[in-house]
Amino acid sequence: MTAQDKELKQLHDGIVDDVNSLVSKYMSIVGLDVPENDEPEAKRKIIAIIKEAINNLEK
């Protein structure tokens, strides 16, 4: 295992927490701004936007 792999292994949980926080942040915003908010649908769409952003980073 390389030094980089070890560092990324240590960062893994923090990265996962950050992504969860990002989804929660935008779920809160949508919940406040849209009274008839469909939470499962909003969450699915937010995650789709994040996936799109990640796909663009990979290019």
Secondary structure as GFF3:
##gff-version 3
##sequence-region A 1 59
A	DSSP	alpha_helix	3	33	.	.	.	ID=ss1
A	DSSP	alpha_helix	39	58	.	.	.	ID=ss2
###
